[in-house]
Amino acid sequence: MLAAVVRSFDRPPRYEEFPTPRPDGDRVLVDVLAAGLHPRVRSGADGTHYTSEGRLPMVPGVDAVGRLPDGRRVYFVADDGAPGTFAGQALLDPRRAVALPEDADPVVVAAAANPAMSSWVALRRRIDFRPGQSVLVLGATGNAGQMAVQIARHLGAGRIVAAGRDPRRLDLLTALGATDLVSLAEDPDSPASAAAADERLGAAAADVDVVIDYTWGAPAQRAIPAIVTRRADRARPLHWIQIGSTAGPEIALPSAALRAADLRVLGSGQGSVTTAGIVAELPSLIEQLSVGTLTVDARPRPLAEVEKAWKEPVEPGSRTVFVP
Ligand SMILES: NC(=O)c1ccc[n+]([C@@H]2O[C@H](COP(=O)([O-])OP(=O)(O)OC[C@H]3O[C@@H](n4cnc5c(N)ncnc54)[C@H](OP(=O)(O)O)[C@@H]3O)[C@@H](O)[C@H]2O)c1
């Protein structure tokens, strides 16, 4: 079959021949219809993802919409050990697949399911989220952040504070459900600008119940004290759900922040949620994607152009979807 093949972690994949995987046990071969180029795919392909085992050559791609031999369309999450979904065909484990509704657009589902799942699973599996609770989305301007705003609204959040850097993307979030916008943009050489940004975030998000954190790194390190010290009731639980690390893999967390407020730091991703738990959430999420509850800017591209597309700058808020 033809596939995107990574032969070195410091080079983009190339479109070339790769052995077609053999069906085994319960796994069946499907024709791939559409597969999204998510950050998780890039970190798998450059060997930096926390689940990466460093084996080469490899076919990237963590999920896809595919067609079963009987013609049915499904969205599925690839098995960790199997070749990925950036290929004409891929192995599908029925325990990691859900049927696509008739009217679902495969490109839209392939673009949105991964970024949407991050907050969907976090709010439904990692905490006891209740309608009316308020949410801060830290790093709201990316695909996952923009989905998190919409999913928080769909799940009945009260206030939804969206914080991000890109002013154009930030402005679009009001129409998607954000009740408050906070700019994280600042002059990196100006301490006054940084203090003003902390003040803005602290004022808007002091009393939120949940933080959905896509940045970690410096924005999270500064946001924690900015919020914790401004809470009206410090004993009110604050669930800080760590989901992405676009701004860095580590933070320094002052011990006082954990004593002075009911700050509960937890993560959501592969491992902290079981595969079965993630898959159990898929049907309801795919249903919402199919009926258009969630907006995504999907950009289809022939898989044959994978090497070129990989190197191109990404239009903020858009998601490339490869079509074999
Ligand atoms: N745990 C899970 O289940 C799960 C699932 C899906 C995704 N993720 C993770 O979530 C993260 C976001 O994914 P995505 O699909 O939204 O990616 P994306 O569409 O590429 O968006 C990334 C965003 O990160 C922001 N960013 C980058 N550096 C930043 C910084 N220093 N400070 C503040 N913001 C910064 C950018 O916002 P600006 O344009 O405003 O600068 C950009 O729009 C990734 O780390 C991804 O791996 C986790």
The ligand as a Gaussian input file, in Angstrom:
#p B3LYP/6-31G(d) Opt

LIG

0 1
 N       -4.524000      14.800000      26.529000
 C       -5.311000      14.679000      25.496000
 O       -6.251000      13.871000      25.504000
 C       -5.095000      15.537000      24.289000
 C       -5.899000      15.402000      23.144000
 C       -5.731000      16.294000      22.080000
 C       -4.746000      17.292000      22.153000
 N       -3.934000      17.343000      23.258000
 C       -2.881000      18.363000      23.381000
 O       -3.479000      19.645000      23.490000
 C       -2.600000      20.623000      22.956000
 C       -3.341000      21.509000      21.971000
 O       -3.762000      20.706000      20.858000
 P       -4.438000      21.418000      19.598000
 O       -5.003000      20.355000      18.747000
 O       -5.335000      22.515000      20.046000
 O       -3.156000      22.103000      18.886000
 P       -3.151000      23.337000      17.898000
 O       -4.420000      23.449000      17.162000
 O       -1.879000      23.218000      17.136000
 O       -3.074000      24.607000      18.851000
 C       -1.966000      24.875000      19.629000
 C       -2.138000      26.258000      20.245000
 O       -1.176000      26.363000      21.291000
 C       -1.013000      27.737000      21.545000
 N        0.312000      27.992000      22.087000
 C        1.490000      27.546000      21.618000
 N        2.493000      27.998000      22.391000
 C        1.911000      28.742000      23.365000
 C        2.421000      29.499000      24.456000
 N        3.733000      29.575000      24.697000
 N        1.541000      30.145000      25.256000
 C        0.208000      30.097000      25.010000
 N       -0.326000      29.401000      23.981000
 C        0.522000      28.744000      23.166000
 C       -1.217000      28.465000      20.224000
 O       -2.116000      29.498000      20.490000
 P       -1.858000      30.994000      19.933000
 O       -2.065000      30.862000      18.452000
 O       -2.892000      31.821000      20.590000
 O       -0.469000      31.368000      20.285000
 C       -1.841000      27.408000      19.308000
 O       -3.000000      27.851000      18.683000
 C       -1.425000      19.857000      22.343000
 O       -0.373000      19.842000      23.309000
 C       -1.982000      18.459000      22.152000
 O       -0.991000      17.479000      22.140000
 C       -4.105000      16.515000      24.313000

